[in-house]
Amino acid sequence: MYWNAYALPLFWGSREIGLIYGTDHLPPDAITASLWLAVLGVTVLWAGMAAASRARWVPETRTDISQTGADWQYLRIVFLAVIAVRILVPITALGAGGRQILANLETVAPATIFALLLRRCLRGQAVARPTRWTKC
């Protein structure tokens, strides 16, 4: 991820950055520093994974979402509500200070809920219930 975020744009993108007073050309020192940051980030991530596997550290995970239908139905309703807010409410509706709140609500909440629902579907726990329109 560090490589994608810092190094690839420097090789494939333009080496100019947009500032308030115009564009500025990136010096070679900035490119070298970002590449070192990518190498350092990957090294630290690798060291952390190696240390955790050697220590046999396995955190205990407890689910906050029960397997009953009410919690999952609540997540589905919130997912649809946040998508409706994203479609119907402009990003500038709450002013400059509220723009960040709306941006977080519109991106973080649906992504998290979608990941939870997709995980449940991939594990085979999301079973379609027959309805009156389903043929038996």
C-alpha positions as CSV (number, residue, x, y, z in Angstrom):
1,M,0.0,0.0,0.0
2,Y,2.9,2.4,0.7
3,W,4.3,1.6,-2.7
4,N,1.0,2.3,-4.4
5,A,0.4,5.5,-2.4
6,Y,3.9,7.1,-2.6
7,A,6.1,5.5,-5.2
8,L,3.9,4.6,-8.2
9,P,2.5,8.2,-8.6
10,L,6.1,9.5,-8.7
11,F,7.0,7.2,-11.5
12,W,3.8,7.2,-13.6
13,G,2.2,10.5,-12.5
14,S,3.3,14.0,-13.1
15,R,6.0,15.3,-10.8
16,E,4.2,18.5,-10.2
17,I,2.1,19.2,-7.2
18,G,-0.7,21.8,-7.1
19,L,-0.4,24.4,-4.4
20,I,-2.4,27.5,-3.6
21,Y,-0.2,29.8,-5.6
22,G,0.2,27.4,-8.6
23,T,2.1,24.2,-9.4
24,D,5.5,23.3,-8.1
25,H,8.0,20.7,-9.4
26,L,9.0,18.0,-7.0
27,P,12.7,17.9,-6.3
28,P,14.6,14.6,-6.6
29,D,15.1,14.6,-2.8
30,A,11.4,14.4,-2.2
31,I,11.1,11.4,-4.6
32,T,14.0,9.7,-2.8
33,A,12.5,10.4,0.6
34,S,9.1,8.9,-0.5
35,L,10.7,5.8,-1.8
36,W,12.6,5.4,1.5
37,L,9.3,5.8,3.3
38,A,7.8,3.0,1.2
39,V,10.7,0.7,1.9
40,L,10.6,1.6,5.6
41,G,6.8,1.0,5.8
42,V,7.0,-2.4,4.1
43,T,9.9,-3.4,6.4
44,V,8.1,-2.4,9.6
45,L,5.0,-4.2,8.5
46,W,7.0,-7.4,7.7
47,A,8.8,-7.2,11.0
48,G,5.5,-6.8,12.9
49,M,4.0,-9.8,11.1
50,A,7.1,-11.9,11.8
51,A,7.2,-10.9,15.5
52,A,3.5,-11.7,15.9
53,S,3.8,-15.1,14.3
54,R,6.9,-16.0,16.4
55,A,5.1,-14.9,19.6
56,R,2.1,-16.9,18.5
57,W,0.0,-14.0,19.5
58,V,-3.6,-14.6,18.5
59,P,-6.0,-11.9,19.7
60,E,-9.4,-13.1,21.0
61,T,-12.1,-11.8,18.8
62,R,-15.6,-11.4,20.0
63,T,-18.4,-10.4,17.7
64,D,-20.5,-7.4,18.6
65,I,-23.2,-8.4,16.1
66,S,-25.3,-11.3,17.2
67,Q,-26.5,-13.9,14.8
68,T,-30.1,-13.0,15.2
69,G,-31.9,-11.3,12.4
70,A,-32.6,-8.0,14.2
71,D,-29.0,-6.8,14.2
72,W,-28.4,-7.7,10.6
73,Q,-31.7,-6.0,9.6
74,Y,-30.6,-2.9,11.4
75,L,-27.3,-2.9,9.5
76,R,-29.2,-3.2,6.2
77,I,-31.5,-0.3,7.1
78,V,-28.5,1.9,8.1
79,F,-26.7,0.9,4.8
80,L,-29.7,2.0,2.7
81,A,-30.1,5.2,4.8
82,V,-26.5,6.3,4.3
83,I,-26.7,5.6,0.6
84,A,-29.9,7.7,0.4
85,V,-28.1,10.5,2.3
86,R,-25.2,10.3,-0.2
87,I,-27.6,10.5,-3.2
88,L,-30.0,13.2,-1.8
89,V,-27.9,15.5,0.4
90,P,-25.2,17.6,-1.2
91,I,-21.7,17.5,0.4
92,T,-22.0,21.3,1.2
93,A,-25.3,21.0,3.0
94,L,-23.8,21.5,6.5
95,G,-21.3,24.1,5.5
96,A,-17.5,24.0,5.5
97,G,-17.2,22.4,8.9
98,G,-19.9,19.8,8.3
99,R,-18.4,18.7,5.0
100,Q,-15.9,16.4,6.8
101,I,-18.7,14.9,8.8
102,L,-20.8,14.1,5.7
103,A,-17.7,12.8,3.9
104,N,-17.0,10.4,6.7
105,L,-20.6,9.3,7.0
106,E,-20.8,8.7,3.2
107,T,-17.6,6.7,2.9
108,V,-16.8,4.9,6.1
109,A,-20.2,3.7,7.2
110,P,-21.3,2.1,3.9
111,A,-17.9,0.6,3.4
112,T,-17.9,-1.0,6.8
113,I,-21.4,-2.3,6.6
114,F,-20.9,-3.6,3.1
115,A,-17.7,-5.5,4.3
116,L,-19.7,-7.1,7.2
117,L,-22.5,-8.1,4.9
118,L,-20.2,-9.4,2.2
119,R,-18.2,-11.4,4.8
120,R,-21.4,-13.0,6.1
121,C,-22.4,-13.8,2.5
122,L,-19.0,-15.4,1.6
123,R,-19.1,-17.5,4.7
124,G,-22.5,-18.9,3.7
125,Q,-24.3,-17.5,6.7
126,A,-26.6,-15.2,4.6
127,V,-29.2,-17.6,3.5
128,A,-32.1,-16.4,1.3
129,R,-35.4,-17.1,3.0
130,P,-38.3,-18.2,0.8
131,T,-40.9,-15.6,0.3
132,R,-44.3,-15.8,-1.3
133,W,-42.8,-14.9,-4.7
134,T,-40.2,-17.7,-4.5
135,K,-41.2,-20.9,-6.2
136,C,-40.8,-24.0,-4.1
